[in-house]
Amino acid sequence: MTTYHYPWNVGFDRIFDRLEGLSDHKGYSKFPPYNVYVSKDKDRYMIEMAVAGFNEEELNISHKTGELTITGSKIAKGVEGYDLAHTGLANRDFSLKWNLVDSLEVKEVTLKNGILSVYLVNVLPEEAKVKTIPINGAKKLLSE
């Protein structure tokens, strides 16, 4: 990967490296279909994924700083006592990965009516919040 240095952006090297990595997604899959929602205040997100036919034991959601991965692996393929005559339902395994801003945390995951919903919240640590810096008079600085 190329490392970018811009005089007006300090400490953003990891972000530029991540962006470059995004353009190199080989084998990108759109299965299963999903939607990504953002709240009006842009502090909450939801990923909604159609996982019809998968149960909770067949799904795995993992989150580490900067990355969310959702995988599905069918335990039982087929129906006992029957031979498959036509395939119309997708029963294939999948793995989807999202790059997240470091401050996003998974708050809740639900599975209802074949829809997996992952709720994310932007949790800024106290040191990352905007602070007002008081201006001390020049006289005070000279006396220190």
Residue pairs with C-beta under 8 A, 6 or more apart in sequence:
1 17
1 20
1 21
2 20
3 13
3 16
3 17
4 13
4 16
5 13
6 12
18 66
18 99
21 99
22 99
29 94
29 95
29 96
31 90
31 92
31 94
32 49
32 50
32 51
32 72
32 90
32 94
32 96
33 49
33 50
34 47
34 48
34 49
34 50
34 96
35 47
35 48
35 49
36 45
36 46
36 47
36 48
37 45
37 46
37 47
37 48
38 44
38 45
39 45
42 122
43 121
43 122
44 119
44 120
44 121
44 122
45 104
45 119
45 120
45 121
45 122
46 117
46 118
46 119
46 120
47 68
47 70
47 98
47 117
47 118
47 120
48 115
48 116
48 117
48 118
49 70
49 96
49 115
49 116
49 117
49 118
50 114
50 115
50 116
51 59
51 72
51 111
51 114
51 115
51 116
52 89
52 114
53 74
53 89
53 90
53 91
53 114
54 72
54 74
54 114
54 116
55 111
56 111
57 75
58 72
58 73
58 74
58 75
59 70
59 71
59 72
59 111
59 116
60 69
60 70
60 71
60 72
60 73
61 68
61 69
61 70
61 106
61 109
61 118
62 68
62 69
62 71
63 69
63 100
63 105
63 106
65 102
66 99
66 100
66 101
66 102
67 97
67 98
67 99
67 100
68 97
68 98
68 100
68 104
68 106
68 118
68 120
69 95
69 96
69 97
69 98
70 94
70 95
70 96
70 116
70 118
71 93
71 94
71 95
71 96
72 93
72 94
72 95
73 93
74 91
74 92
74 93
77 91
78 84
100 120
101 122
103 122
103 123
103 124
103 125
103 128
104 120
104 121
104 122
104 123
105 120
105 121
105 123
106 118
106 119
106 120
107 119
107 120
107 121
108 117
108 118
108 119
109 116
109 117
109 118
109 119
110 116
110 117
110 119
111 117
